[in-house]
Amino acid sequence: MAAIHMGISGWRYVPWREDFYPKGLTQKRELQFASRAVNSIEIYGSFYALQRAQRYADWNAQIPSDFVFSVKAPQLVTHVKRLRDVHEPLANCFASRVLS
């Protein structure tokens, strides 16, 4: 049976504080909280910059084991190069250990 993942794009939104996120929840715990409200979240930061392997590992440590991240493709690939001649930028993205 196919799985359906319902999620949000990112988790650090100031307007969500005290609306979606409980009052007093620290920014550091927002991913942990959001990952229990939905079963998938898009990593929006990967669109703007390569993320360090440690950052992916830190995020992974905060989520439930059945949670799924959706990694947004880098803007260099999708908007600058428009999906043409993207072997090197994609290799750099995967080299950041996004799949570890």
VOLO-907449 format. One record per atom (N, C-alpha, C): residue in three letters; atom name; x, z, y. Coordinates in pm, 1 decimal. Atoms other than C-alpha are relative to their C-alpha. Last residue first. Example, Ala and Ser with C-alpha at 12.3 -4.5 7.8 and 13.67 -1.06 7.14 Angstrom:
! residues 2
<residu:SER; atome:N; c1:-82.0; c3:-6.0; c2:-119.0>
<residu:SER; atome:CA; c1:1367.0; c3:714.0; c2:-106.0>
<residu:SER; atome:C; c1:-77.0; c3:73.0; c2:109.0>
<residu:ALA; atome:N; c1:89.0; c3:0.0; c2:-119.0>
<residu:ALA; atome:CA; c1:1230.0; c3:780.0; c2:-450.0>
<residu:ALA; atome:C; c1:90.0; c3:0.0; c2:120.0>
//
This chain:
! residues 100
<residu:SER; atome:N; c1:-55.2; c3:-110.2; c2:81.1>
<residu:SER; atome:CA; c1:2275.6; c3:508.0; c2:989.3>
<residu:SER; atome:C; c1:-97.3; c3:113.0; c2:-17.0>
<residu:LEU; atome:N; c1:68.1; c3:-10.8; c2:129.3>
<residu:LEU; atome:CA; c1:2080.2; c3:204.3; c2:1108.5>
<residu:LEU; atome:C; c1:49.5; c3:114.3; c2:-86.5>
<residu:VAL; atome:N; c1:142.8; c3:-17.8; c2:-20.8>
<residu:VAL; atome:CA; c1:2170.5; c3:225.5; c2:1478.5>
<residu:VAL; atome:C; c1:-74.4; c3:19.2; c2:-131.8>
<residu:ARG; atome:N; c1:52.3; c3:-75.6; c2:114.2>
<residu:ARG; atome:CA; c1:2532.6; c3:267.1; c2:1381.8>
<residu:ARG; atome:C; c1:-147.9; c3:33.6; c2:16.4>
<residu:SER; atome:N; c1:24.6; c3:-132.2; c2:-57.3>
<residu:SER; atome:CA; c1:2666.2; c3:148.4; c2:1720.5>
<residu:SER; atome:C; c1:-64.6; c3:93.2; c2:-102.2>
<residu:ALA; atome:N; c1:-124.3; c3:-77.4; c2:10.8>
<residu:ALA; atome:CA; c1:2806.6; c3:-142.7; c2:1518.6>
<residu:ALA; atome:C; c1:-16.7; c3:140.4; c2:58.6>
<residu:PHE; atome:N; c1:-6.6; c3:-55.3; c2:134.8>
<residu:PHE; atome:CA; c1:2448.2; c3:-269.7; c2:1482.1>
<residu:PHE; atome:C; c1:125.8; c3:84.5; c2:-20.9>
<residu:CYS; atome:N; c1:112.6; c3:-91.9; c2:16.4>
<residu:CYS; atome:CA; c1:2418.0; c3:-310.4; c2:1858.6>
<residu:CYS; atome:C; c1:5.6; c3:65.7; c2:-137.8>
<residu:ASN; atome:N; c1:-33.2; c3:-121.8; c2:-74.8>
<residu:ASN; atome:CA; c1:2764.5; c3:-464.7; c2:1887.8>
<residu:ASN; atome:C; c1:-109.0; c3:104.8; c2:-15.3>
<residu:ALA; atome:N; c1:-103.1; c3:-68.8; c2:78.4>
<residu:ALA; atome:CA; c1:2678.6; c3:-713.7; c2:1611.8>
<residu:ALA; atome:C; c1:40.2; c3:130.0; c2:69.0>
<residu:LEU; atome:N; c1:68.8; c3:-66.4; c2:110.3>
<residu:LEU; atome:CA; c1:2359.6; c3:-799.0; c2:1800.6>
<residu:LEU; atome:C; c1:99.2; c3:75.0; c2:-88.8>
<residu:PRO; atome:N; c1:74.8; c3:-116.6; c2:-48.2>
<residu:PRO; atome:CA; c1:2558.4; c3:-865.4; c2:2117.5>
<residu:PRO; atome:C; c1:-76.4; c3:73.8; c2:-110.5>
<residu:GLU; atome:N; c1:-87.9; c3:-109.3; c2:-44.3>
<residu:GLU; atome:CA; c1:2808.7; c3:-1080.1; c2:1922.7>
<residu:GLU; atome:C; c1:-78.0; c3:118.9; c2:55.4>
<residu:HIS; atome:N; c1:-70.7; c3:-61.8; c2:113.1>
<residu:HIS; atome:CA; c1:2556.9; c3:-1290.8; c2:1728.8>
<residu:HIS; atome:C; c1:85.7; c3:118.4; c2:44.2>
<residu:VAL; atome:N; c1:7.1; c3:-146.9; c2:-6.3>
<residu:VAL; atome:CA; c1:2329.2; c3:-1349.8; c2:2029.2>
<residu:VAL; atome:C; c1:74.9; c3:69.5; c2:-114.1>
<residu:ASP; atome:N; c1:-139.7; c3:-42.1; c2:8.3>
<residu:ASP; atome:CA; c1:2395.1; c3:-1717.2; c2:2102.8>
<residu:ASP; atome:C; c1:11.6; c3:152.7; c2:9.7>
<residu:ARG; atome:N; c1:-96.1; c3:106.1; c2:32.0>
<residu:ARG; atome:CA; c1:2032.8; c3:-1776.4; c2:2205.8>
<residu:ARG; atome:C; c1:141.0; c3:56.9; c2:1.7>
<residu:LEU; atome:N; c1:-11.4; c3:16.7; c2:144.6>
<residu:LEU; atome:CA; c1:1761.3; c3:-1504.6; c2:2186.5>
<residu:LEU; atome:C; c1:92.9; c3:-114.6; c2:-41.6>
<residu:ARG; atome:N; c1:126.4; c3:56.2; c2:49.8>
<residu:ARG; atome:CA; c1:1681.4; c3:-1534.0; c2:2558.9>
<residu:ARG; atome:C; c1:8.5; c3:-44.0; c2:-146.3>
<residu:LYS; atome:N; c1:-35.0; c3:113.6; c2:86.7>
<residu:LYS; atome:CA; c1:2046.0; c3:-1473.0; c2:2654.0>
<residu:LYS; atome:C; c1:-122.9; c3:-67.5; c2:-61.0>
<residu:VAL; atome:N; c1:-112.0; c3:73.7; c2:-60.5>
<residu:VAL; atome:CA; c1:1954.5; c3:-1253.6; c2:2950.7>
<residu:VAL; atome:C; c1:32.0; c3:-124.8; c2:-81.9>
<residu:HIS; atome:N; c1:31.9; c3:50.2; c2:-133.2>
<residu:HIS; atome:CA; c1:1607.0; c3:-1139.2; c2:2847.0>
<residu:HIS; atome:C; c1:112.0; c3:-82.4; c2:63.8>
<residu:THR; atome:N; c1:136.6; c3:50.4; c2:-19.7>
<residu:THR; atome:CA; c1:1600.7; c3:-1071.3; c2:2473.6>
<residu:THR; atome:C; c1:-24.8; c3:-66.7; c2:134.8>
<residu:VAL; atome:N; c1:46.4; c3:89.3; c2:106.2>
<residu:VAL; atome:CA; c1:1964.8; c3:-1037.3; c2:2371.6>
<residu:VAL; atome:C; c1:-133.0; c3:-64.4; c2:37.3>
<residu:LEU; atome:N; c1:-95.2; c3:111.3; c2:3.2>
<residu:LEU; atome:CA; c1:2108.9; c3:-888.9; c2:2691.5>
<residu:LEU; atome:C; c1:-45.6; c3:-104.0; c2:-101.7>
<residu:GLN; atome:N; c1:46.3; c3:100.7; c2:-95.4>
<residu:GLN; atome:CA; c1:1789.7; c3:-680.5; c2:2715.0>
<residu:GLN; atome:C; c1:95.7; c3:-118.2; c2:9.5>
<residu:PRO; atome:N; c1:-65.1; c3:-3.2; c2:-131.7>
<residu:PRO; atome:CA; c1:1896.7; c3:-498.7; c2:2400.0>
<residu:PRO; atome:C; c1:-49.2; c3:-111.6; c2:91.4>
<residu:ALA; atome:N; c1:-116.4; c3:88.4; c2:-7.8>
<residu:ALA; atome:CA; c1:1639.6; c3:-489.7; c2:2117.6>
<residu:ALA; atome:C; c1:59.8; c3:3.9; c2:141.0>
<residu:LYS; atome:N; c1:24.0; c3:115.0; c2:-86.8>
<residu:LYS; atome:CA; c1:1406.5; c3:-188.2; c2:2116.2>
<residu:LYS; atome:C; c1:128.0; c3:-82.5; c2:10.3>
<residu:VAL; atome:N; c1:-109.0; c3:16.6; c2:-95.7>
<residu:VAL; atome:CA; c1:1466.9; c3:37.8; c2:1819.2>
<residu:VAL; atome:C; c1:-24.7; c3:-127.1; c2:80.0>
<residu:SER; atome:N; c1:-5.4; c3:142.4; c2:-26.4>
<residu:SER; atome:CA; c1:1148.9; c3:145.8; c2:1643.7>
<residu:SER; atome:C; c1:104.3; c3:-17.8; c2:110.0>
<residu:PHE; atome:N; c1:-35.3; c3:46.8; c2:-134.4>
<residu:PHE; atome:CA; c1:1192.1; c3:492.8; c2:1501.7>
<residu:PHE; atome:C; c1:-9.8; c3:-151.1; c2:3.1>
<residu:VAL; atome:N; c1:-64.6; c3:130.2; c2:-15.9>
<residu:VAL; atome:CA; c1:1002.2; c3:597.5; c2:1191.2>
<residu:VAL; atome:C; c1:28.5; c3:-25.6; c2:147.7>
<residu:PHE; atome:N; c1:16.1; c3:59.5; c2:-133.3>
<residu:PHE; atome:CA; c1:907.6; c3:953.0; c2:1085.4>
<residu:PHE; atome:C; c1:78.2; c3:-131.6; c2:7.2>
<residu:ASP; atome:N; c1:80.1; c3:121.5; c2:18.2>
<residu:ASP; atome:CA; c1:880.6; c3:1047.0; c2:715.4>
<residu:ASP; atome:C; c1:-24.9; c3:-74.8; c2:131.5>
<residu:SER; atome:N; c1:-65.2; c3:95.2; c2:90.6>
<residu:SER; atome:CA; c1:1169.6; c3:1296.2; c2:731.5>
<residu:SER; atome:C; c1:-78.2; c3:-130.0; c2:-17.6>
<residu:PRO; atome:N; c1:36.4; c3:-19.5; c2:141.3>
<residu:PRO; atome:CA; c1:1028.9; c3:1474.8; c2:1037.2>
<residu:PRO; atome:C; c1:60.6; c3:-110.3; c2:-88.2>
<residu:ILE; atome:N; c1:125.3; c3:60.0; c2:43.6>
<residu:ILE; atome:CA; c1:1225.3; c3:1431.5; c2:1362.6>
<residu:ILE; atome:C; c1:-32.2; c3:33.6; c2:-145.7>
<residu:GLN; atome:N; c1:115.0; c3:-66.5; c2:-61.4>
<residu:GLN; atome:CA; c1:1486.0; c3:1635.1; c2:1547.4>
<residu:GLN; atome:C; c1:-134.5; c3:-43.1; c2:-56.5>
<residu:ALA; atome:N; c1:3.7; c3:-140.1; c2:43.2>
<residu:ALA; atome:CA; c1:1795.1; c3:1552.1; c2:1337.6>
<residu:ALA; atome:C; c1:-124.4; c3:73.4; c2:50.8>
<residu:ASN; atome:N; c1:45.3; c3:-5.2; c2:139.2>
<residu:ASN; atome:CA; c1:1729.1; c3:1179.7; c2:1381.3>
<residu:ASN; atome:C; c1:-14.0; c3:144.0; c2:-50.3>
<residu:TRP; atome:N; c1:143.6; c3:28.3; c2:0.2>
<residu:TRP; atome:CA; c1:1758.3; c3:1214.9; c2:1757.9>
<residu:TRP; atome:C; c1:-55.7; c3:13.3; c2:-141.1>
<residu:ASP; atome:N; c1:67.8; c3:-113.9; c2:-63.9>
<residu:ASP; atome:CA; c1:2097.7; c3:1382.4; c2:1724.3>
<residu:ASP; atome:C; c1:-151.2; c3:-19.2; c2:0.4>
<residu:ALA; atome:N; c1:-2.7; c3:-111.5; c2:95.7>
<residu:ALA; atome:CA; c1:2217.8; c3:1117.6; c2:1477.0>
<residu:ALA; atome:C; c1:-72.4; c3:122.1; c2:55.9>
<residu:TYR; atome:N; c1:96.3; c3:31.8; c2:105.6>
<residu:TYR; atome:CA; c1:2108.2; c3:836.1; c2:1708.6>
<residu:TYR; atome:C; c1:-8.2; c3:114.2; c2:-101.0>
<residu:ARG; atome:N; c1:133.7; c3:-12.7; c2:-60.1>
<residu:ARG; atome:CA; c1:2293.2; c3:1007.9; c2:1994.8>
<residu:ARG; atome:C; c1:-107.6; c3:-31.6; c2:-103.2>
<residu:GLN; atome:N; c1:35.8; c3:-141.4; c2:-3.1>
<residu:GLN; atome:CA; c1:2601.0; c3:1054.6; c2:1777.4>
<residu:GLN; atome:C; c1:-138.3; c3:21.8; c2:59.8>
<residu:ALA; atome:N; c1:44.9; c3:-39.1; c2:134.3>
<residu:ALA; atome:CA; c1:2612.8; c3:681.5; c2:1702.6>
<residu:ALA; atome:C; c1:-45.1; c3:145.6; c2:-0.7>
<residu:ARG; atome:N; c1:-104.8; c3:-50.7; c2:88.9>
<residu:ARG; atome:CA; c1:2638.2; c3:614.6; c2:2075.3>
<residu:ARG; atome:C; c1:-60.3; c3:40.6; c2:-134.6>
<residu:GLN; atome:N; c1:2.3; c3:-144.7; c2:18.9>
<residu:GLN; atome:CA; c1:2364.0; c3:408.8; c2:2238.9>
<residu:GLN; atome:C; c1:113.1; c3:39.3; c2:-95.0>
<residu:LEU; atome:N; c1:-34.1; c3:-38.3; c2:136.8>
<residu:LEU; atome:CA; c1:2420.0; c3:58.6; c2:2367.5>
<residu:LEU; atome:C; c1:3.1; c3:151.7; c2:-6.7>
<residu:ALA; atome:N; c1:-141.0; c3:-26.0; c2:28.5>
<residu:ALA; atome:CA; c1:2246.2; c3:23.5; c2:2700.4>
<residu:ALA; atome:C; c1:20.3; c3:27.4; c2:-147.9>
<residu:TYR; atome:N; c1:-83.3; c3:-2.7; c2:-119.6>
<residu:TYR; atome:CA; c1:1920.7; c3:-84.5; c2:2867.3>
<residu:TYR; atome:C; c1:148.5; c3:18.9; c2:-26.8>
<residu:PHE; atome:N; c1:22.6; c3:122.6; c2:-76.8>
<residu:PHE; atome:CA; c1:1707.1; c3:-191.3; c2:2571.7>
<residu:PHE; atome:C; c1:99.1; c3:-9.1; c2:115.4>
<residu:SER; atome:N; c1:-82.6; c3:104.2; c2:60.7>
<residu:SER; atome:CA; c1:1852.3; c3:81.4; c2:2348.3>
<residu:SER; atome:C; c1:-17.4; c3:-134.6; c2:70.3>
<residu:GLY; atome:N; c1:-133.6; c3:1.5; c2:-59.6>
<residu:GLY; atome:CA; c1:1705.3; c3:337.7; c2:2588.8>
<residu:GLY; atome:C; c1:90.2; c3:-107.5; c2:-56.0>
<residu:TYR; atome:N; c1:0.2; c3:88.0; c2:-116.7>
<residu:TYR; atome:CA; c1:1350.5; c3:247.8; c2:2481.9>
<residu:TYR; atome:C; c1:139.1; c3:-12.5; c2:60.6>
<residu:ILE; atome:N; c1:-117.2; c3:-44.6; c2:-75.4>
<residu:ILE; atome:CA; c1:1375.8; c3:398.5; c2:2137.4>
<residu:ILE; atome:C; c1:20.0; c3:-100.3; c2:112.1>
<residu:GLU; atome:N; c1:-96.1; c3:103.0; c2:-36.2>
<residu:GLU; atome:CA; c1:1021.4; c3:325.7; c2:2025.0>
<residu:GLU; atome:C; c1:115.4; c3:64.0; c2:76.7>
<residu:ILE; atome:N; c1:-30.4; c3:7.7; c2:-143.4>
<residu:ILE; atome:CA; c1:843.4; c3:618.6; c2:1865.0>
<residu:ILE; atome:C; c1:103.3; c3:-109.7; c2:19.9>
<residu:SER; atome:N; c1:-100.3; c3:98.5; c2:-39.1>
<residu:SER; atome:CA; c1:670.7; c3:639.1; c2:1528.2>
<residu:SER; atome:C; c1:18.5; c3:4.6; c2:151.4>
<residu:ASN; atome:N; c1:-97.4; c3:17.6; c2:107.6>
<residu:ASN; atome:CA; c1:460.3; c3:891.7; c2:1335.6>
<residu:ASN; atome:C; c1:104.2; c3:-107.6; c2:28.3>
<residu:VAL; atome:N; c1:9.7; c3:138.9; c2:47.0>
<residu:VAL; atome:CA; c1:266.1; c3:1037.0; c2:1626.9>
<residu:VAL; atome:C; c1:105.5; c3:-18.5; c2:-108.4>
<residu:ALA; atome:N; c1:130.0; c3:47.4; c2:-47.7>
<residu:ALA; atome:CA; c1:197.9; c3:1398.4; c2:1735.4>
<residu:ALA; atome:C; c1:-28.0; c3:-143.4; c2:-45.4>
<residu:ARG; atome:N; c1:100.7; c3:-62.9; c2:85.1>
<residu:ARG; atome:CA; c1:481.2; c3:1549.6; c2:1530.0>
<residu:ARG; atome:C; c1:-142.0; c3:-39.7; c2:41.9>
<residu:SER; atome:N; c1:-13.2; c3:54.7; c2:135.7>
<residu:SER; atome:CA; c1:742.9; c3:1316.4; c2:1671.8>
<residu:SER; atome:C; c1:-94.5; c3:66.8; c2:-99.1>
<residu:ALA; atome:N; c1:66.9; c3:130.5; c2:9.2>
<residu:ALA; atome:CA; c1:618.8; c3:1400.9; c2:2021.9>
<residu:ALA; atome:C; c1:3.1; c3:-55.9; c2:-141.8>
<residu:PHE; atome:N; c1:144.6; c3:-16.7; c2:-15.2>
<residu:PHE; atome:CA; c1:712.3; c3:1770.7; c2:1987.6>
<residu:PHE; atome:C; c1:-72.8; c3:-133.2; c2:-23.8>
<residu:GLN; atome:N; c1:46.5; c3:-79.7; c2:114.3>
<residu:GLN; atome:CA; c1:1063.5; c3:1708.2; c2:1851.0>
<residu:GLN; atome:C; c1:-152.5; c3:14.7; c2:5.2>
<residu:LEU; atome:N; c1:1.3; c3:88.1; c2:117.7>
<residu:LEU; atome:CA; c1:1119.9; c3:1433.5; c2:2106.3>
<residu:LEU; atome:C; c1:-54.0; c3:74.2; c2:-121.2>
<residu:GLU; atome:N; c1:109.1; c3:97.4; c2:-10.6>
<residu:GLU; atome:CA; c1:1013.5; c3:1666.2; c2:2390.6>
<residu:GLU; atome:C; c1:-6.1; c3:-95.0; c2:-119.9>
<residu:ARG; atome:N; c1:90.5; c3:-9.6; c2:116.2>
<residu:ARG; atome:CA; c1:1237.0; c3:1954.0; c2:2278.5>
<residu:ARG; atome:C; c1:-114.4; c3:-102.0; c2:3.1>
<residu:LYS; atome:N; c1:-77.9; c3:13.6; c2:123.0>
<residu:LYS; atome:CA; c1:1534.5; c3:1884.8; c2:2511.2>
<residu:LYS; atome:C; c1:-89.7; c3:-0.5; c2:-124.1>
<residu:GLN; atome:N; c1:-20.6; c3:143.2; c2:20.5>
<residu:GLN; atome:CA; c1:1292.8; c3:1836.0; c2:2800.9>
<residu:GLN; atome:C; c1:73.8; c3:-25.0; c2:-131.3>
<residu:THR; atome:N; c1:-119.6; c3:55.9; c2:-62.5>
<residu:THR; atome:CA; c1:1193.8; c3:2200.6; c2:2764.4>
<residu:THR; atome:C; c1:13.1; c3:-148.3; c2:-32.8>
<residu:LEU; atome:N; c1:-82.9; c3:67.9; c2:99.7>
<residu:LEU; atome:CA; c1:835.4; c3:2289.1; c2:2680.5>
<residu:LEU; atome:C; c1:120.0; c3:-61.1; c2:70.7>
<residu:GLY; atome:N; c1:-117.3; c3:-77.4; c2:37.1>
<residu:GLY; atome:CA; c1:708.7; c3:2531.8; c2:2947.2>
<residu:GLY; atome:C; c1:88.2; c3:-64.2; c2:-106.0>
<residu:LYS; atome:N; c1:-67.3; c3:-63.9; c2:-111.7>
<residu:LYS; atome:CA; c1:359.8; c3:2384.7; c2:2973.8>
<residu:LYS; atome:C; c1:117.1; c3:84.0; c2:-53.3>
<residu:PRO; atome:N; c1:46.9; c3:-132.4; c2:-44.2>
<residu:PRO; atome:CA; c1:273.6; c3:2190.8; c2:2662.5>
<residu:PRO; atome:C; c1:83.2; c3:53.7; c2:117.7>
<residu:TYR; atome:N; c1:-90.2; c3:-107.1; c2:43.3>
<residu:TYR; atome:CA; c1:360.0; c3:1820.8; c2:2650.1>
<residu:TYR; atome:C; c1:-50.1; c3:134.3; c2:50.4>
<residu:PHE; atome:N; c1:-25.0; c3:20.7; c2:142.8>
<residu:PHE; atome:CA; c1:76.4; c3:1570.3; c2:2677.9>
<residu:PHE; atome:C; c1:87.3; c3:112.3; c2:-55.6>
<residu:ASP; atome:N; c1:119.0; c3:73.1; c2:43.8>
<residu:ASP; atome:CA; c1:-55.4; c3:1691.7; c2:3013.5>
<residu:ASP; atome:C; c1:10.1; c3:-21.1; c2:-151.8>
<residu:GLU; atome:N; c1:117.4; c3:-83.8; c2:-22.4>
<residu:GLU; atome:CA; c1:189.6; c3:1970.0; c2:3111.4>
<residu:GLU; atome:C; c1:-130.8; c3:-75.0; c2:-22.3>
<residu:ARG; atome:N; c1:-27.3; c3:-143.9; c2:6.9>
<residu:ARG; atome:CA; c1:472.7; c3:1715.7; c2:3118.0>
<residu:ARG; atome:C; c1:-122.1; c3:75.6; c2:50.8>
<residu:TRP; atome:N; c1:57.8; c3:-54.7; c2:123.0>
<residu:TRP; atome:CA; c1:337.3; c3:1367.3; c2:3055.3>
<residu:TRP; atome:C; c1:17.4; c3:150.2; c2:-9.0>
<residu:PRO; atome:N; c1:144.0; c3:-21.3; c2:-14.2>
<residu:PRO; atome:CA; c1:399.3; c3:1262.8; c2:3418.1>
<residu:PRO; atome:C; c1:-67.5; c3:59.1; c2:-124.4>
<residu:VAL; atome:N; c1:33.3; c3:-116.3; c2:-82.8>
<residu:VAL; atome:CA; c1:774.3; c3:1326.7; c2:3368.5>
<residu:VAL; atome:C; c1:-150.9; c3:20.0; c2:13.1>
<residu:TYR; atome:N; c1:79.8; c3:43.4; c2:-114.4>
<residu:TYR; atome:CA; c1:805.8; c3:1075.3; c2:3087.5>
<residu:TYR; atome:C; c1:-45.0; c3:122.7; c2:77.6>
<residu:ARG; atome:N; c1:-38.0; c3:-76.0; c2:-120.1>
<residu:ARG; atome:CA; c1:1074.2; c3:1124.2; c2:2828.2>
<residu:ARG; atome:C; c1:-71.5; c3:-56.5; c2:121.9>
<residu:TRP; atome:N; c1:56.6; c3:-135.9; c2:0.9>
<residu:TRP; atome:CA; c1:920.6; c3:1019.8; c2:2495.8>
<residu:TRP; atome:C; c1:35.4; c3:80.4; c2:123.1>
<residu:GLY; atome:N; c1:-80.3; c3:-101.7; c2:-66.6>
<residu:GLY; atome:CA; c1:974.3; c3:649.5; c2:2449.3>
<residu:GLY; atome:C; c1:-68.6; c3:134.9; c2:-1.8>
<residu:SER; atome:N; c1:-126.6; c3:60.1; c2:-42.0>
<residu:SER; atome:CA; c1:728.7; c3:377.2; c2:2369.2>
<residu:SER; atome:C; c1:77.8; c3:102.7; c2:81.0>
<residu:ILE; atome:N; c1:-9.7; c3:10.0; c2:-145.4>
<residu:ILE; atome:CA; c1:454.9; c3:551.5; c2:2171.9>
<residu:ILE; atome:C; c1:134.9; c3:-62.1; c2:34.7>
<residu:GLY; atome:N; c1:-101.7; c3:-66.6; c2:-80.6>
<residu:GLY; atome:CA; c1:352.2; c3:545.2; c2:1811.8>
<residu:GLY; atome:C; c1:-13.3; c3:-22.3; c2:148.8>
<residu:MET; atome:N; c1:58.8; c3:-6.3; c2:-133.5>
<residu:MET; atome:CA; c1:112.1; c3:464.2; c2:1534.8>
<residu:MET; atome:C; c1:97.7; c3:75.9; c2:87.1>
<residu:HIS; atome:N; c1:-66.5; c3:-96.8; c2:-86.5>
<residu:HIS; atome:CA; c1:278.6; c3:357.1; c2:1212.7>
<residu:HIS; atome:C; c1:-59.1; c3:-10.3; c2:140.0>
<residu:ILE; atome:N; c1:24.0; c3:28.6; c2:-142.0>
<residu:ILE; atome:CA; c1:72.0; c3:189.7; c2:946.0>
<residu:ILE; atome:C; c1:64.6; c3:111.0; c2:80.2>
<residu:ALA; atome:N; c1:9.2; c3:-115.9; c2:-89.7>
<residu:ALA; atome:CA; c1:200.4; c3:192.9; c2:591.1>
<residu:ALA; atome:C; c1:-25.9; c3:-48.4; c2:142.0>
<residu:ALA; atome:N; c1:-75.1; c3:7.8; c2:-125.1>
<residu:ALA; atome:CA; c1:128.5; c3:-86.3; c2:346.6>
<residu:ALA; atome:C; c1:-22.3; c3:125.6; c2:84.1>
<residu:MET; atome:N; c1:83.9; c3:0.0; c2:-117.2>
<residu:MET; atome:CA; c1:0.0; c3:0.0; c2:0.0>
<residu:MET; atome:C; c1:89.4; c3:0.0; c2:124.9>
//
